[in-house]
Amino acid sequence: MTRTHWFGALLCAFSMLTTTLLHAEEPQVQDEQAQIQAWIQQFEASLDRQTGTIVLPNGVASLDVPEGFYYLSPEDSQRVLVEAWGNPEGEPPLGMLFPAGKSPLDADSWGVTIEYSEDGYVSDEDAHEIDYSEMLADMQSNTREESQERVRLGYEPIELIDWAAQPYYDGIEHKLHWAQELKFGDAEEHTLNYNIRVLGRKGYLLMNFIANMNQLPEINQNVDSVLAMAKFNDGYRYDQFDPEYDTYAAYGIGGLVAGKVLAKTGLLAGLLLFLKKFGVIILAAGAGLLAKLFKRNKA
């Protein structure tokens, strides 16, 4: 069962269980269920959905967000990632993108995190010389080694299954994208790690889709639209690189895809990915209600 189907079945079971048991309970318990729904509605209503030209907080790049999408600020994005999706606390992203008409709390929604790395100018001279099949084999081997370290530290193992989309570099727009299919632990549903990199004068934008493998067709339909939104502001564009004043990154396109950028911290750090854990909010909010219901009706 996929996480999306699991979430739907869980909500259905939760609804049926509480509906059945609440008929025999006092109004106080019904009020608790109403408070859960009110919290969800309040959370969704509090999100400031933005469209149009968005200058990212660091000032180096902008997004042109069309009506088919919306942007959330770093503060709202952090709330979605941590409070709604159950990810650990960390440095907030520069924002997130979502498809219009869907809430981050919808089971079938997906989002795109936006970050910036100022590691220097990434040369694209090697872009058309890379053997991505050979690279994949090396990355799979490295992932197996790092997975052993994950297990030692108490995390579930991870396996790199295959390219979900082979790396592609647009030398005119200086934009790179690729996708990996990952398996965490014994999960039946594989994780989609879809990456976009927009190269600039001093570094690059990281735009990563958070979705499930079964959403890959929908992501493929929207990736060009997401790619088109991002651009560096004047003074930070790729073609404004000046070797006399600017610095080169220690890797090229191949290193960017293969994760050489993580050399200082190890591949492990790059595999602690944001996940969308459907139903975290509802389960957490409803835990007390369910416990009370079972306690009172276990006889």
N, C-alpha and C positions, 0 to 999 in steps of 0.2 A: 504494500500500500504506500502511495506517495505521501509526502508531508501534507500536500494540499488535501488529498482525499482523507488522510488521517484527521486533519483539522475539522473537515466537514462532518465526518462521522462522530468526532468527539463532541462537537457542538450539538449535533442531533441527539446524542446520548445524554449529554448534560441537560438539554432542554426537556427531553422526555422524562428523565429521572426527577428533576426538580419540579416539573409540572405535576407528576404523579404524587410525589411526597408532600408538596406544598398544600395540597387539598386537605391534608390532615394536620397541618401546622398552623400556628397562630400568626397573626398579621405581622409580627416582628420579623419573622423569617422572610416573608414576602417583601418586606421593606428592604431587607439586605440584598435580595436579588434585584430590586429596583435600583438600589444604590450602585450596583455593578454596572447596569446598563446606563445609568446616568453618568458614571465616570467615563465610560467609553465615548458617549456622545460629547461630553465636555472636552475630552482629549482631542477628538477629531475637530471640534469647533475651534479649539485654541490654536490650531496650526495656521500660520500665515502663508497661504499659497500665492506665489508670485509668478508673473509672466512678464514678457518683454525683455528689455536689456538689463541684465544684472551684472554689476561690477563686483567681482569676487572680493572678499574682505581684505586680501593681501594686496589688491590693486594691480596685480601683474596681468590679469586676464579677465575676460568678460564672457557672459553667456547671452545668446539671443534666444530666449525661450518662447517657442510658439504656443498657440492656444491648445495644441494637443498634449501639452505637458505643463507641469508646474514645478517651481523651485522652492525648497525650504532652506531657511537660514541655518547657520551652524548650530544655533541653540535648539531649534526645532528638530534638526537632523539628529542631534545627540539624544534627544528625548525619544525619537523613534527607534534609534539603534539600541538604546539601553533599556528604556522603560517598556516599549512596545514589543521589541524583538528579542530582548533577553541577552544582548551582547554585554561583555564586561566594559567597565568604564575605561576610557582612553582619551586621547587627544581628539577633540571634535573635528570633523571634516570641514571643508570650506562650504559645504552645503550638500544637498541631495536633489536629484530629479526624479519625478514620478509621472506616470501617464495620467492625463486628465481623466476625470470620471472614476478614479479609483482612490480609495483611502489606503494609507499604509497598513491599516488593520484588516483590510480585505484579504481573504485567503489566497486569492489569485493575483495579488498585486506584486510588483517588483520595483526596485529602486536602483539609482546610480549614485554612488558616493563620489565626491569630488575632492581631491587633495592636490598638493603641489610639492615637488621635490626640487630643491635648488642645488643639484649636484654638478652643475656646469653644462656646457654645450655638448650634446650627444651627437657625435659624427654619424652620418648615415652612409658613409662610403662602403660599408660592408653589407648593406641592406639586400642587395641582389646576388650575393655570393654565399648565402647561408643554406646549408642542407638541413631542413627542418625535421626530417625523419631521423637523422643522426642526432640532432639536438634533443629530440623527444626521448630517445633511448638514454642519453646521458642524464636528462632530467629525471626520468623514471628511476634510474639507478641511485641518483642523489637523494631522491625522495624516500626511497626505501631505507637508506642509511639514516636520514634525519627522522624517519618515522620511529626508529628504534629509540632515538633520544626522546621523542615525544612520549613514548610509552614509559620510559624511565622516569619522566617528570610527572607522570600521572595523567597525561592526555591520551585520548584514543588514537590508534594508529591511523595513518593516512596513506592512500595509494593514488598515484597519478595514472589514470586509466588510458587516456588518449587525448589528442587534440579534439576539442568540440568544434573548433574552427581554426584552421591553420593560420599562422601569422601572415598578415598582409600589411605592407607599408606603402602609403601614398606619398611619393617623393615630391609632389607638387604642394600638397597641403601640409606635409610633414606630420602625418598622423599615422599611428600604428595601432592595429588591433588584432587580438587573438583570444582564443577561449580554451580552457582546459576542463576535462571531466575528471572530477575527484571523488574518491570514496572515503568516507570517514567511518572508522570502526566497522560495525556489522550492519550499517544502515543499508536498507534496500534501495532507497532513493539516493541517487548520486547527486553531488553538488556541482553546479555550474559556476565556474570562475571565468567571467568574461571581462577582458581587460582592454582599455583604450589608453593610449599615451599620445599626448599632443606636445610636440617638441617646441621649445622656445630658446631664446638666446642664452639664458642662464640656468635652465632646467626644463622641467616638463610637468604637464598636468597629468594626474592619475585619475581616470574615470572608470570605476569598476561596477559592473552590474551585480546585484544581489538577487539571485533567482534560483529556481530548481531546473534540473536538466529537462523536465517535460515542458518548460517554458522557452526552450531554445528557439523553436520556430517563431514565436512572438518577438523574442529579442532580435533575431535576424531581420525581422521586418522593420524594426525600429532603430537598429544600430546606425544607419546612415543619418537619420534625423538627429540622433544624439551627437554624432560626430560633427555635424554641421553647426551645432550650437556654440562650440567653444572656439575662442580665438584669443591670442595674446594681444595685449594693448601695445600702443606705440612705445618703442624703446625696449620691448621685451620679445619682439618677434624673432623667429629663427633666422630670417635673412638679415637681421641687424647685428649678427655676431661680429665682433671685432677681435681678432686673435691678439692684437696688441694690448688690449685691456681685459678681455674676458678669458675665462679658463675652460679647458676641455674636461668633460667627464672622463672617468677612468675606464669607460666601456662604450661600446657602440650599440647598434640595434640588436645584434645577437646577444650581447650581455644583458640588455634590458629585458629581453624575452626570457632568457635562461635564468635570470635571477642573480647575475653577478653583482648587481647593485646591493645585494644582501650579504656580500662577503664579510662585512664587519660583524654582522649579527648572526649569520647562518641562515640557511633556508628555513629553519624552524620558525623564525619570526615572521617570515612572509606567508607561512601557511596557517597562521592564526587568523583566519579570514572572518569577516562579518558574515553571519548567517541570519536568515529570517526564520526564527523559531515560532511558527504559527501557534497562536493561542496562549502565549506566555501570560499576557495581561489577564485574559479571561480565567485561566487556570489559577493564577495567583490570587485574583480577586475573589474567585469562587471557592477557593480551598476551604475557607472558614465555614461557608454556607454548607458545602458538601459534608464536612466533618460533623457539623451539627445535625444535619439531616440523618446521616448514618447512625450517629450515636443515639438519637431519639427513636430510631425505627429498627435498630439491629435485632430486637426481639422478634 
